[in-house]
Amino acid sequence: MDMISDAAPMIERDLAVLWHPGSQMRDYRSFPPLEVVAAEGPRLFLADGRSILDAISSWWCKSLGHRHPHIVDAIRDQLDAFEHVILANTTNVPVVRLCERVLAAANGRPAADWGADAPPGVKPGHFNKVFLADNGSTAVEVALKMALQAQAQRGQPQRQSFIALQNAYHGETTGALSVTDCPLYSTPYRSMMFDVAFLTDLPYRTGPDDPRWLDCSDEWPAIEAQLNPLADTAAAVIYEPVLQGAGGLLLYSPDLLTRLHQWARAHDIYLIADEIAAGMGRLGHILAGHMADGRWQMADGKKTVKDDSIHPPSAISHRPSSLPDFACLSKGLTGGTLPLSCVLTTDAVYDLFDADYHDRRAFLHSNTYTGNALAVAAANAALDVYASEDILGLVQQRAADLTRRLADLAPGRPYIRNVRGCGFVAALDLRQPDGSRLPNRDRTGYRVYREAVARGALLRSLGDSLYLMPPLNTPDEDLDAMAAILADSLDAVLETGTA
Ligand SMILES: Cc1ncc(COP(=O)(O)O)c(C=O)c1O
């Protein structure tokens, strides 16, 4: 390789040294990576003077937009005290406070119990313990390992396998990849992965306005028939609650969670909720699993289906039967500012690990940056903002409008199929006139993405699915602009009516 001078164009210098994530690097030769120089709210500012809208929250994590001033200040303040200290053998007030607050929020307690002025101490609730890690995949690994070890330590060592859902995505480390059903990401690494039973025939729906949103009684018998043979050997069922992200931005009926919970309880099988994409307000709740309580609002913000009264998320009371044994959070946990993840679990699980040192029952997982103080400061500040700006309430009020923005694109564009949405996620698929998939080699979704960037929005496609997953506090006019750019990009690539 020739020497590259620092006067060379950035793209040359980039391609000389940097291997970008989730990319076929050759694509960058014809469509260079965007050179970001600043970011604010839902906008990225580029070196060439343009600004573009971050319609996908930078891989779904920027729940509060870029550089929220309250979070930036909190990180700066923490930097003045200490930035990172080993979390084994030490403690500090911010990390304990974060655990107390995350537990209160995940237990569905009112914002007064987890906002900036929340009193110190633990409130009663389903989840009682927090294990910290530094990214989503690692949180999934932690939960899988905890579930396996907990089963053995409660006298069920034969429970060694995992059940997951078709189209699941749980991350890129090998345990997380094993419970992932996305061959595109996992095929080359098959020999490193363990076998998992994937449940098929899931009750996919288009969102809260779907008449069968809260009912999967038709599909359940076929799912239960797949589960029953696994009842004596499974350690845990892992699932992304309601929203399956990287597997295709699919939505399934929250009723599946209720039924899965009942089945798992009856057979002493743990439940692991991967809330990494769906939690932290993306679906309008701190945990998407709260939607399985059957007390939540339809997209018009008025009706509830199983309960006559409206229960904003802050009023959802704790219902142990519908919450899992482990819940993994990341992404929006810090408002998407710094890497942090956590696994929440119960005292019942924790007590299985509590023993004399020589009994060898400890959970000995460790990562160097566990509990990084800057990330913890960011997460505490993010919770301040969730509470003070009523982010959950805002998502619930504006969710239906986000989906409507995509539904409005469908008339006159017959290639748009399966418009769906829930909370602050809305997606559509591009299909042939007969509904079949577009040829892979055409890379239609990718071409729409390129067109959208040229028109001012980072609208990274997922195969031939296009979607909006913007920061939860994105102003309406920016949401309108994202939808308009998507429409123009579709028209440019697919020439209306001819796809
Ligand atoms: C549902 C889900 N689980 C796990 C992960 C992995 O998280 P990370 O990329 O932080 O490892 C992701 C990432 O997109 C995700 O969407």
The ligand as an ORCA input file, in Angstrom:
! r2SCAN-3c Opt
* xyz 0 1
  C     -32.645     -6.446     20.038
  C     -31.163     -6.270     20.048
  N     -30.414     -7.025     20.861
  C     -29.077     -6.896     20.926
  C     -28.419     -5.982     20.135
  C     -26.927     -5.874     20.194
  O     -26.538     -4.699     20.816
  P     -25.059     -4.123     20.540
  O     -25.029     -3.705     19.116
  O     -24.924     -2.982     21.498
  O     -24.107     -5.232     20.846
  C     -29.157     -5.176     19.264
  C     -28.480     -4.198     18.381
  O     -29.030     -3.664     17.461
  C     -30.562     -5.333     19.207
  O     -31.310     -4.620     18.365
*
